[in-house]
């Protein structure tokens, strides 16, 4: 009897596989390549339009122009947005753009797919620079086209130059929200308002000064009542926090951008057996790291926002570049290609900035204020149309684990794979059971982590080794 997972031949091998071609990933790839190692740099951008429409990997909210379907043009723009990609190519890095990672095994195997084929890649060392994903909270009308996340808005504005909105309201007055608003103005868009559930903005003074100079209205201690418009956003109704429906303000806009926060993208780490711990000051569940940014799976290192998200560091990529270089240098040393790296810096990649309490308070302030707008009828899982009331009732019946909720309500089982509902369900469970957020387990992930068309999987031919392995073997003996 043969075990397919153990015996099948690997189709591609590399010394170092870097997932994510942002500042951290490219920096790691360049550092390892300059040390003489063979490096593959994998990035899913440009993302296919049909995948964007499923709000994967970010909450795009149907705000991409039709030009995103032009793959050649998007490749040019993605490369131009990050000149270090061309530098990586010159350094001998095998750059694979438009390639998604749909699986990650503990033994150092990645499942890859592009628009034409699917294949396996095995590595000796991996750097997961997978970034962070948009944190979403539900309100009445948040499923309308035009409600989106901050990371998606910035990607469409900067990386793709294909943002279809014209007049924006940003939810969140921290560094992230003001950064989105100011980038929108730089792109010639109009910012109608910045809204925050907190009493005072949490952004850095220089960002607040720039926003004030641009004349952007800031509504502190306000929350969303509903998004206006039949199918697409045509406006946003807001009201003072705690006000039972009075004192509402209606703002004309075509886009509502959630800039409440982001969470590290950890699905590849989860499946690869990396220890993940809940630390709000790092954006949520984040990997346990040593001083070299190595995880509990000794093959895998993590750098950038995937190692721990804070708004200030997201706005300034210098720290991500430093972490990427540190991870690349550590791998070069571990492989014997270079001397041990300089370990000065934050131990274990700990992301400084807002403390755990401040992050939890800010997110709970938003959740509490939004839950008043429509109460139990608010849909928290858009894919499966699961309401807040459905979740609460199921928790009261004893289902306190997000995976139990998933099985009983289907919350988190839709095409976005829980990216839009994980954090709010975690907070609802925490509130309902009167437990700390860190006591609510991480909902599980399963591959494929990205949609892979059956036609792409079907076109993956067997290798000669696989044919030889199974030739003449009865079907019922193959496991």
Buried (B, 14 or more C-beta within 10 A) or exposed (E): EBEEEEEBEBBBBBBBBBBBBBBBBBBBBBBBBBBEBBBBBBBBBBBBBEBBBBBBBBBBBBBBBEBBBBBEBBBEBBBEBBEBBEBBBEBBBBBBBBBBBBBBBEEBBBBBBBEEBBBBBBBBBBBBBBBBBBBBBBBBBBBBBBBBBBBBBBBBBBBBBBBBBEBBBBBBBBBBBBBBBBBBBEEEBBBBBBBBBBEEBBBBEEBBEBBEEEEBEBBBBBBBBBBBBEEBBBBBBBBBBEBEEEEEBEBBBBBBBBBBBBBBBBBBBBBBBBEBEBBBBBBBBBBBBBBBBBBBBEBBBBBBBBBBBBBBBBBEBEBBBBBBBBBBBBBBBBBEBBEEBEEEBBEBBBBEBBEBEBBBBBBBBBBBBBBBBBEEEBBBBBBBEBBBBBBBBBBEEEBBBBEBBBBBBBBBBBBBBBBBBBBBBBBBBBBBBEEEBBEBBBBBBEBBBBBBBEEBBEEBEEBEEBEEBBEEEEEEEEE
